[in-house]
Every structure is written in C-alpha cells, then in structure tokens.
Amino acid sequence: NQLGPCWLGLGDSRLRSTGYGIHGTPDESSVTRNLSAGCVRMRNKEVLELRARVPVGTPVIIAN
C-alpha cells in the first residue's frame, strides 16, 4: 500500500476529509523528501505508535 500501514486523516471533523493526512510509506527512505501533495509521511513503526497514542479528534498543528 502506498500509504503504509495506516492513514491518519487531517481536517475538520464536522466536514469530510481534506485529503491530507499522516501516513506510513513502503519506501521509508522517502520520509525526508518532498514528494507528496501535502501529506506527512512517517516511518511505518512511528505512524503506528502515533495512531496508538493520539485519540481521534486531537487538534493538530503542523509547524516548521
């Protein structure tokens, strides 16, 4: 799967998904490269840990 083991969608919970999210990747060497249309790619182990630790509805701020 191009999105790795899971997809954590970002957006307003009252609306449909924005199409942006946090996800794993089958090519973990791509994590540090700018290759997507705005999604955040993580190593598969780390995105699974994040999913286990962060409840649905948690506010997300992506900062530089």
C-alpha positions in Angstrom: 0.0 0.0 0.0 1.4 3.4 -0.9 0.1 4.8 2.4 1.9 2.3 4.5 0.1 0.5 7.3 -2.4 3.3 8.2 -3.8 6.7 7.3 -4.5 9.4 9.9 -6.7 11.9 8.1 -6.5 15.6 8.9 -9.3 18.1 8.7 -12.4 19.5 10.4 -14.3 16.6 12.0 -17.6 18.3 11.0 -16.6 18.1 7.4 -15.4 15.4 5.0 -11.6 14.7 4.9 -9.4 17.4 3.5 -7.5 14.7 1.6 -4.4 15.5 3.7 -3.1 13.2 6.3 -0.3 11.5 8.1 0.7 8.1 6.9 3.4 5.5 6.6 5.2 4.5 3.4 6.6 1.4 1.8 9.8 3.4 1.0 10.9 4.7 4.3 13.9 6.5 2.6 11.3 8.9 1.1 10.3 10.2 4.6 12.6 13.2 4.5 11.9 14.1 0.8 9.2 16.5 -0.5 7.3 14.0 -2.7 3.7 14.3 -1.9 0.9 16.9 -2.4 1.0 17.9 1.3 0.7 14.8 3.3 3.1 14.0 6.1 5.0 10.7 5.6 6.4 8.9 8.6 8.3 5.6 9.2 5.8 2.8 9.5 6.7 1.9 13.1 6.4 5.6 14.1 3.0 6.2 12.5 1.6 3.0 14.1 2.9 4.3 17.5 1.3 7.7 16.9 -2.0 6.1 16.0 -2.0 4.1 19.2 -1.1 7.2 21.4 -3.3 10.0 19.9 -7.1 9.9 20.2 -9.3 10.7 17.2 -10.2 14.4 17.3 -6.9 15.6 18.7 -6.1 19.1 17.4 -3.1 19.0 15.1 -0.7 21.9 14.3 2.0 21.4 11.7 4.7 23.9 12.1 8.1 24.4 10.6 
